[in-house]
Amino acid sequence: MSPAGLAAVANEVVLAGRRSIVELGSGVSTVVLARLARRLGGRIVAVEHSPGWVGWVREALERDGLGDFATVVEAPLSPHPLSLEGAPWYDAEVLARELPAEGIELLLVDGPPGYGEGMELSRHPALPELRGRLAEGAIVVLDDAGRPGERRILDSWETKTGWQFDRRAAERIAIGRQPSSSSYSSQDSPEAPSAS
């Protein structure tokens, strides 16, 4: 995540008082957001597929005394029914067990890696899979929003969920907000049965 993107996310956390954060992917951003969670009485759950990164981030959190405000969940990548073009995503059973069932105020999508063979669309399942766990007024931030794969993901999310994303090229992120209930009905949801 770029420094400008992380600053924008940090501003959103502080100014909107977002206390329940889920980050897909982990790293320095996890430590920064955990520091903010400590100040605000919040909590962050970060999901990571790489055992090496899991260890590094957990060590950094403990070194800074942030263990009570942050959890790093190790979730291997596997096939997912909401994937595009077969790109893997985090293991659904691990996420069902480890993520908050509801009330997520900020979903930061910075993983799995969106580069390398077969990985360009790996972040697609994030919003369709987790939107039922989001709090009213939650936001979703997609990192690396200028890459071709992420642009396709944003287009899909907007079409299938009704969410609208503000693409911020300078910060390399897109920030999405829930549609109002008057402009988007549950019948538009991809999970709703087809009328045909």
PyMOL commands that set and color helices and strands:
alter all, ss='L'
color gray80, all
select helices_A, chain A and resi 3-16+28-40+51-63+92-98+126-133+148-161+169-171+186-188
alter helices_A, ss='H'
color red, helices_A
select strands_A, chain A and resi 20-24+43-48+70-74+77-78+89-90+104-109+134-143+164-168+173-177
alter strands_A, ss='S'
color yellow, strands_A
deselect
rebuild
show_as cartoon
